[in-house]
C-alpha cells in the first residue's frame, strides 16, 4: 500500500508540473522559450513509460503518463501554432 501511495504522489507532482507551462502558453500565446525538440523527445519517453505501466499493470504510471502526454502534446501543438 505504501508503494502505491509513493508512486501516486510522485505521479501527481510530476504531472502537475506541466500544467503551469501549458496555462502560461495559452495565456501569453508565446512559446519562444519552449524547445520543440525537447518536448517531442519527452513525449516519446512518456509514451514508452505508458506502455511499460500497462505491461506491469501499474495504474499510477499509466494515469500519470496519459495526463502528462496530453499536456506535453498540447505544448507541442501550441509551439507549432505560435511559432
N, C-alpha and C positions, 0 to 999 in steps of 0.2 A: 504494500500500500504506500509506503514512504517513497519508493522509487517512482511510482506513478505521480505522486504529488510533486516530487522534484522535477520529473520530466515535464509535467504540465506547467509548472511555474516557469521553467526555462523557456518553454514554448510560448507562453503568454508574453514574457518580456522581449524575446527576440522577434516576435511577430509585431507587437505594438510599436517597436522602434521605427517601423516603416510608415506608420500612419502619419506622423507629423510631416515627413518629407512629401508624401503624397498630397496632403492638405495644403502645404505651402505652395507646391507647384500649381495646384488648382486655383489657389487664391491669387498668386502673383502672375501666373501664366508665363513663367520664366524658368528655363532649365539650363542656363549657362554652366552652372557648377555641377551638373549631373553628367556622369560618364555613361554613355550608351553601351559601350563595350563591356564595362564592368557589370552593369545591370543585366545584360544578356547572358554573360557567363554565370553570374549569380543565379539567374532564373534557371539555367540548365542544371546547376548544382542542386537547387531546390527540387527540381523535378526528379533528380536521382534520389534525394533524400525521401521524397514522397513514395517512390517505388520501393525503396528499402523499408520504409514504415509499413507499407502494405504487405510486403513479403514476410515481415516478422510480426505483423499484427499489432503494431504499437499505435494506438489512437492518438496520443499526444503528438507523435511525429507526423502522422497523416494530417490531422486537423491543422496544426500549425503551418505545415508546408502548403496546404491548399490555400489558406488565407494569405500567407506571405507571397506565394506565387501570384495571387490576384493583385496584391498591392504592387509588387515589382512589375508585373505586366502593365498595370496602369501607369506606372512611372515611365516605362519604356514607350508606351503609346503617347504619353504626354510629351516626352522628349522628342519623339519623331514629329509630333504635331506642332510644337512650339519652336523647333529649331529651324 
